[in-house]
Amino acid sequence: MAVGIAGAVLLASGCTAGGSAGGGTGGGSAPAEESGPLAEFTSQEFTWGACEEGGSQVECAVYEVPMDYGDPDGERIEIAVKRLPASGSDPVGSLLINPGGPGGSGYDYVDHAAYGISEDVRERFDVVGFDPRGVGRSSPLTCLDAEGIDDFLGVEVGDGTGDDAADTAEIVESSQEFVEACETNAPDLMLHMGTANVARDMDMLRALVDDERLTYLGASYGTHIGAQYADQFPERVRALVLDGAVDPSQEQLDMSVEQATGFETALRAFVADCVTGSDCPLGGPGTSVDEGVAALDDFLEGAAERPLANSADDREVNRARAELGVLAALYTESRWPRVREALTAAMEDGDGTSLVLLGDDLYGRTDTEKYENSTAALIAVNCSDSASPRDVEEYATAAEEAGEESPVFGPMLAWSALPCAYWPEEAVAEGGELTAAGADPIMVVGTTRDSATPYAWAEALANQLEPGFLVTRDGDGHTGYRMGDACVDAMVDDYLIDLTVPEDGMACA
């Protein structure tokens, strides 16, 4: 999940549950449960055809949903879908997938199925991804242009306490301008971006691919989509894997503050690994983790006073942009070498180019003129899914508290929720726990040192969901499935394919 001033929260013994996904992997005929005003949506023409990108193995389609489910005769929006057909001759049905965000593209995620989903699962299921409403190819929500997003992501938060009136005024102005841009460019769509709507869109897709019940793999924010689905449609759940869980009971500001603990844990793991080598810019063998973190904080403070060089473009590499570059590395161990090299160039040569490019990866800046619309979608969904304080002082207090838990990233993460203070109140859901009462068993996967979604969130979601059970990966990085742990991978595969439910609380080392 991406973070920044742009907004936080940017993935055992037992019984076997019965049931199947329903027949067929084609599209077109709707299950009988949909009738009334939505019947014309579930019976709409839905034909798989060639994709513009992704190779010859995949197929693509588009379907329509109401922008406002309270007014199904009103404006419609399009949802873009991509499918990788099952490799086996006797598929169980479809596996719907979402990589997180909010703002992540499930459509593009299908192209990575070869390493993101096991061969056994791909043999038994069509892998189907969609861009959620307002994302990517699905009637995208657009607020600021590329230059505006550059400015938005480059806002400094100072020491995070709110004592510096100039810093606070800039954060407030930037947040207000972002929301005003959404109101100018997408006044209706921004009111209907919440995850409850995305879950209904996904149920429409389940019907259109002819699955009687849903099989789903959601990572990071994708876990919220899955939990919302199960809460709304418990009788239509076959198997849901919710990996790197979000806790739906928390309000947005609280989540931003608690997310700081996850990134602090991940940062310390990165530093601990870095200082074991002689090429670490934060210190060599014998340097403690506390000393390494302090060295990083000193460097970032220096970038706030004297920005780094940038040979990629004319953006100033201040603390905000340097932080985003470091943050990008904490999602997975595979990025650690790259950020170590970027920090070496920045700390030893004053060159922040690589840090800027790492931050661009995180926020979908595909070239100097264009961003993916993930930042707009991220803020719109986060601000729509739960209530947020309307008083700026509460954000200043939260930033100070977050700075105590996570001195490096805490203040920025707390202030990142500020756009929600100005989001239209009529768009905001009540939030709260999701229980999915009556659904078949639902798997929640948590990683102990997950950066973006703290392990405590996985524990909380598994406890909230009446049919939830927890699988624990003891490790680093964001999410657990296909992250190098054969034990977790086997549990997920057995559950998806055969509905095998391991013992609740089963941990994998």
Solvent accessible surface area in square Angstrom, and as a share of the most:
residue,aa,sasa,rsa
1,M,10,0.04
2,A,1,0.01
3,V,0,0.00
4,G,1,0.01
5,I,4,0.02
6,A,0,0.00
7,G,4,0.04
8,A,0,0.00
9,V,3,0.02
10,L,23,0.11
11,L,37,0.18
12,A,31,0.24
13,S,94,0.60
14,G,58,0.55
15,C,93,0.56
16,T,87,0.51
17,A,18,0.14
18,G,57,0.55
19,G,51,0.49
20,S,72,0.46
21,A,0,0.00
22,G,15,0.15
23,G,60,0.57
24,G,49,0.47
25,T,33,0.19
26,G,37,0.36
27,G,34,0.33
28,G,27,0.26
29,S,77,0.50
30,A,37,0.29
31,P,28,0.18
32,A,102,0.79
33,E,72,0.32
34,E,35,0.16
35,S,82,0.53
36,G,52,0.50
37,P,89,0.56
38,L,19,0.10
39,A,36,0.28
40,E,93,0.42
41,F,1,0.00
42,T,2,0.01
43,S,69,0.45
44,Q,31,0.14
45,E,151,0.68
46,F,9,0.04
47,T,94,0.55
48,W,35,0.12
49,G,36,0.35
50,A,103,0.80
51,C,26,0.16
52,E,171,0.77
53,E,67,0.30
54,G,40,0.39
55,G,55,0.52
56,S,119,0.77
57,Q,138,0.61
58,V,10,0.06
59,E,51,0.23
60,C,17,0.10
61,A,10,0.08
62,V,75,0.43
63,Y,2,0.01
64,E,57,0.25
65,V,0,0.00
66,P,0,0.00
67,M,15,0.07
68,D,49,0.25
69,Y,23,0.09
70,G,73,0.70
71,D,71,0.37
72,P,22,0.14
73,D,127,0.66
74,G,27,0.26
75,E,106,0.48
76,R,95,0.35
77,I,8,0.04
78,E,86,0.39
79,I,0,0.00
80,A,6,0.05
81,V,0,0.00
82,K,0,0.00
83,R,23,0.08
84,L,31,0.15
85,P,52,0.33
86,A,18,0.14
87,S,89,0.57
88,G,21,0.20
89,S,120,0.78
90,D,110,0.57
91,P,47,0.29
92,V,27,0.16
93,G,0,0.00
94,S,0,0.00
95,L,0,0.00
96,L,1,0.00
97,I,1,0.00
98,N,0,0.00
99,P,22,0.14
100,G,2,0.02
101,G,12,0.12
102,P,2,0.01
103,G,10,0.09
104,G,19,0.18
105,S,24,0.16
106,G,0,0.00
107,Y,13,0.05
108,D,49,0.25
109,Y,45,0.17
110,V,3,0.02
111,D,61,0.32
112,H,81,0.36
113,A,2,0.02
114,A,69,0.53
115,Y,148,0.56
116,G,11,0.11
117,I,2,0.01
118,S,8,0.05
119,E,122,0.55
120,D,82,0.42
121,V,0,0.00
122,R,50,0.18
123,E,77,0.34
124,R,82,0.30
125,F,0,0.00
126,D,4,0.02
127,V,1,0.00
128,V,0,0.00
129,G,0,0.00
130,F,0,0.00
131,D,0,0.00
132,P,5,0.03
133,R,2,0.01
134,G,0,0.00
135,V,5,0.03
136,G,34,0.33
137,R,100,0.37
138,S,0,0.00
139,S,35,0.23
140,P,67,0.42
141,L,0,0.00
142,T,71,0.42
143,C,5,0.03
144,L,36,0.18
145,D,98,0.51
146,A,18,0.14
147,E,125,0.56
148,G,17,0.17
149,I,12,0.06
150,D,16,0.08
151,D,92,0.48
152,F,4,0.02
153,L,11,0.06
154,G,10,0.10
155,V,10,0.05
156,E,38,0.17
157,V,17,0.10
158,G,35,0.34
159,D,91,0.47
160,G,1,0.00
161,T,34,0.20
162,G,28,0.27
163,D,121,0.63
164,D,67,0.35
165,A,79,0.61
166,A,77,0.60
167,D,32,0.17
168,T,24,0.14
169,A,60,0.46
170,E,83,0.37
171,I,1,0.01
172,V,28,0.16
173,E,98,0.44
174,S,13,0.09
175,S,0,0.00
176,Q,67,0.30
177,E,87,0.39
178,F,1,0.00
179,V,4,0.02
180,E,97,0.43
181,A,17,0.13
182,C,0,0.00
183,E,74,0.33
184,T,109,0.63
185,N,85,0.43
186,A,14,0.11
187,P,72,0.45
188,D,78,0.41
189,L,15,0.07
190,M,1,0.01
191,L,50,0.25
192,H,40,0.18
193,M,1,0.00
194,G,12,0.11
195,T,0,0.00
196,A,42,0.32
197,N,29,0.15
198,V,2,0.01
199,A,0,0.00
200,R,81,0.30
201,D,0,0.00
202,M,0,0.00
203,D,4,0.02
204,M,6,0.03
205,L,0,0.00
206,R,0,0.00
207,A,1,0.00
208,L,0,0.00
209,V,1,0.00
210,D,37,0.19
211,D,2,0.01
212,E,112,0.50
213,R,40,0.15
214,L,1,0.00
215,T,0,0.00
216,Y,0,0.00
217,L,6,0.03
218,G,0,0.00
219,A,7,0.05
220,S,0,0.00
221,Y,8,0.03
222,G,0,0.00
223,T,0,0.00
224,H,16,0.07
225,I,0,0.00
226,G,0,0.00
227,A,0,0.00
228,Q,30,0.13
229,Y,0,0.00
230,A,0,0.00
231,D,54,0.28
232,Q,64,0.28
233,F,26,0.11
234,P,30,0.19
235,E,111,0.50
236,R,27,0.10
237,V,0,0.00
238,R,8,0.03
239,A,0,0.00
240,L,0,0.00
241,V,0,0.00
242,L,0,0.00
243,D,4,0.02
244,G,2,0.02
245,A,1,0.01
246,V,4,0.02
247,D,8,0.04
248,P,10,0.06
249,S,44,0.28
250,Q,31,0.14
251,E,79,0.35
252,Q,6,0.03
253,L,13,0.07
254,D,79,0.41
255,M,13,0.06
256,S,0,0.00
257,V,31,0.18
258,E,52,0.23
259,Q,0,0.00
260,A,0,0.00
261,T,48,0.28
262,G,3,0.03
263,F,0,0.00
264,E,21,0.10
265,T,55,0.32
266,A,5,0.04
267,L,0,0.00
268,R,86,0.31
269,A,19,0.15
270,F,1,0.00
271,V,0,0.00
272,A,40,0.31
273,D,63,0.33
274,C,2,0.01
275,V,9,0.05
276,T,99,0.57
277,G,24,0.23
278,S,111,0.71
279,D,93,0.48
280,C,12,0.07
281,P,23,0.14
282,L,7,0.03
283,G,23,0.22
284,G,25,0.24
285,P,96,0.61
286,G,86,0.83
287,T,33,0.19
288,S,52,0.34
289,V,38,0.22
290,D,89,0.46
291,E,100,0.45
292,G,0,0.00
293,V,13,0.07
294,A,51,0.40
295,A,31,0.24
296,L,0,0.00
297,D,35,0.18
298,D,101,0.53
299,F,25,0.10
300,L,0,0.00
301,E,83,0.37
302,G,36,0.34
303,A,2,0.01
304,A,45,0.35
305,E,147,0.66
306,R,191,0.70
307,P,54,0.34
308,L,27,0.14
309,A,61,0.47
310,N,27,0.14
311,S,100,0.64
312,A,46,0.36
313,D,37,0.19
314,D,142,0.73
315,R,24,0.09
316,E,98,0.44
317,V,0,0.00
318,N,11,0.06
319,R,22,0.08
320,A,11,0.08
321,R,26,0.10
322,A,0,0.00
323,E,6,0.03
324,L,9,0.04
325,G,0,0.00
326,V,0,0.00
327,L,0,0.00
328,A,0,0.00
329,A,0,0.00
330,L,2,0.01
331,Y,21,0.08
332,T,31,0.18
333,E,80,0.36
334,S,91,0.59
335,R,80,0.29
336,W,21,0.07
337,P,61,0.38
338,R,111,0.40
339,V,0,0.00
340,R,47,0.17
341,E,120,0.54
342,A,1,0.01
343,L,0,0.00
344,T,39,0.22
345,A,27,0.21
346,A,3,0.02
347,M,59,0.26
348,E,120,0.54
349,D,114,0.59
350,G,28,0.27
351,D,50,0.26
352,G,0,0.00
353,T,17,0.10
354,S,47,0.30
355,L,0,0.00
356,V,4,0.02
357,L,75,0.37
358,L,1,0.01
359,G,7,0.07
360,D,14,0.07
361,D,78,0.40
362,L,18,0.09
363,Y,2,0.01
364,G,12,0.12
365,R,29,0.11
366,T,84,0.49
367,D,74,0.38
368,T,76,0.44
369,E,141,0.63
370,K,126,0.53
371,Y,20,0.07
372,E,89,0.40
373,N,27,0.14
374,S,20,0.13
375,T,1,0.00
376,A,6,0.04
377,A,0,0.00
378,L,2,0.01
379,I,2,0.01
380,A,0,0.00
381,V,6,0.04
382,N,12,0.06
383,C,2,0.01
384,S,1,0.01
385,D,22,0.11
386,S,9,0.06
387,A,42,0.32
388,S,16,0.10
389,P,26,0.16
390,R,101,0.37
391,D,73,0.38
392,V,33,0.19
393,E,117,0.52
394,E,86,0.39
395,Y,0,0.00
396,A,8,0.06
397,T,73,0.42
398,A,9,0.07
399,A,0,0.00
400,E,90,0.40
401,E,93,0.42
402,A,0,0.00
403,G,16,0.16
404,E,136,0.61
405,E,105,0.47
406,S,0,0.00
407,P,69,0.43
408,V,2,0.01
409,F,0,0.00
410,G,0,0.00
411,P,14,0.09
412,M,9,0.04
413,L,0,0.00
414,A,0,0.00
415,W,1,0.00
416,S,1,0.01
417,A,1,0.01
418,L,0,0.00
419,P,1,0.01
420,C,5,0.03
421,A,4,0.03
422,Y,55,0.21
423,W,0,0.00
424,P,21,0.13
425,E,123,0.55
426,E,134,0.60
427,A,13,0.10
428,V,36,0.21
429,A,47,0.37
430,E,172,0.77
431,G,40,0.38
432,G,30,0.29
433,E,112,0.50
434,L,16,0.08
435,T,51,0.30
436,A,0,0.00
437,A,50,0.39
438,G,74,0.71
439,A,12,0.09
440,D,42,0.22
441,P,35,0.22
442,I,0,0.00
443,M,0,0.00
444,V,0,0.00
445,V,0,0.00
446,G,2,0.02
447,T,1,0.01
448,T,46,0.27
449,R,83,0.30
450,D,3,0.01
451,S,0,0.00
452,A,0,0.00
453,T,3,0.02
454,P,11,0.07
455,Y,49,0.19
456,A,51,0.40
457,W,1,0.00
458,A,2,0.01
459,E,70,0.32
460,A,28,0.21
461,L,0,0.00
462,A,10,0.08
463,N,127,0.65
464,Q,18,0.08
465,L,3,0.01
466,E,122,0.55
467,P,23,0.15
468,G,14,0.14
469,F,9,0.04
470,L,18,0.09
471,V,0,0.00
472,T,10,0.06
473,R,15,0.05
474,D,73,0.38
475,G,9,0.09
476,D,23,0.12
477,G,4,0.04
478,H,13,0.06
479,T,10,0.06
480,G,0,0.00
481,Y,14,0.05
482,R,88,0.32
483,M,60,0.27
484,G,78,0.75
485,D,16,0.08
486,A,82,0.64
487,C,47,0.28
488,V,0,0.00
489,D,23,0.12
490,A,51,0.39
491,M,23,0.10
492,V,0,0.00
493,D,18,0.09
494,D,68,0.35
495,Y,2,0.01
496,L,0,0.00
497,I,25,0.13
498,D,84,0.43
499,L,8,0.04
500,T,54,0.31
501,V,14,0.08
502,P,9,0.06
503,E,103,0.46
504,D,93,0.48
505,G,44,0.42
506,M,70,0.31
507,A,59,0.46
508,C,2,0.01
509,A,121,0.94
